[in-house]
Amino acid sequence: MIKIGRQLVLATSALAVLIGGVTLGSSALAAGSSAKEGEKIALHRTKGNCMTCHMIPGVPQPGNVAPPLIGMKARYPDKAKLRAQIWDATAINRDSSMPPFGKYKILTDAEIDKVVDYVLSL
């Protein structure tokens, strides 16, 4: 029974990725140059590297240790809260494995703003 439930969850997730990749993958492009630049930073291996932990629509070989980056406007209607999460996730959850991108100066404030625009487009 558990195996069937897990398979159903995996199949549903795969379908969401396929649909999301088609409909949501282009939303970052429509969001403007800030979101386009944010996408480059988020997916860059030495900058954001977000796909290592997060499933991102349209990005192959996603991580699965962190929540998928889908429906982000609904999850973060307050842009400042998403920015704070990216700037230092350990301020909200001290056990977070997400690097504090701003606190440790992994990304500049301008880069974080662009990544926020990109993530909100997902």
HUNORRA-V94646 format. One record per residue. OMEGA is omega as a letter, one per 20 degrees, with the letter a starting at -180 (NA if undefined). Layout:
omega:OMEGA
omega:OMEGA
This chain:
omega:r
omega:a
omega:r
omega:r
omega:r
omega:r
omega:r
omega:r
omega:r
omega:r
omega:r
omega:r
omega:r
omega:r
omega:r
omega:r
omega:a
omega:r
omega:r
omega:r
omega:a
omega:a
omega:a
omega:a
omega:a
omega:a
omega:r
omega:r
omega:a
omega:a
omega:r
omega:a
omega:r
omega:r
omega:r
omega:r
omega:r
omega:r
omega:r
omega:a
omega:a
omega:a
omega:r
omega:a
omega:a
omega:r
omega:a
omega:r
omega:a
omega:a
omega:r
omega:a
omega:a
omega:r
omega:r
omega:a
omega:r
omega:a
omega:a
omega:r
omega:a
omega:r
omega:r
omega:r
omega:a
omega:a
omega:r
omega:a
omega:r
omega:r
omega:a
omega:r
omega:r
omega:a
omega:a
omega:r
omega:r
omega:a
omega:a
omega:r
omega:r
omega:r
omega:r
omega:r
omega:r
omega:a
omega:r
omega:a
omega:a
omega:r
omega:a
omega:a
omega:a
omega:r
omega:a
omega:r
omega:r
omega:r
omega:r
omega:a
omega:r
omega:a
omega:a
omega:r
omega:r
omega:r
omega:r
omega:r
omega:r
omega:r
omega:r
omega:r
omega:r
omega:r
omega:r
omega:r
omega:r
omega:a
omega:r
omega:r
omega:a
omega:NA
